[in-house]
Amino acid sequence: MDRSLEMIFQNAAGKNARISVADPREDLTPQEVQAVMDTVLAKNIFNTTGGDMVKALSARIVIRDVVELISQVQ
């Protein structure tokens, strides 16, 4: 299973922008994620096609389970 932390922000154009981090710690707390999101906004670390990120909207852990049926790799 693939796990990722997905943080969703609103940019200056009012559109959603996502930052995804692969393999987050199992014991990650909402407070830690909020602190990171606040830092991203305060330091204006990322820019999107819709401008700067201006608001933290949400964060979630996404779990993806892939079942391979046929593989051509030899």
Stockholm file with secondary structure:
# STOCKHOLM 1.0

chainA/1-74         MDRSLEMIFQNAAGKNARISVADPREDLTPQEVQAVMDTVLAKNIFNTTGGDMVKALSARIVIRDVVELISQVQ
#=GR chainA/1-74 SS CEEEEEEEEEETTSCEEEEEEESCCTTCCHHHHHHHHHHHHHHTCCEETTEEEEEEEEEEEEEECCCCCCCCCC
#=GC SS_cons        CEEEEEEEEEETTSCEEEEEEESCCTTCCHHHHHHHHHHHHHHTCCEETTEEEEEEEEEEEEEECCCCCCCCCC
//
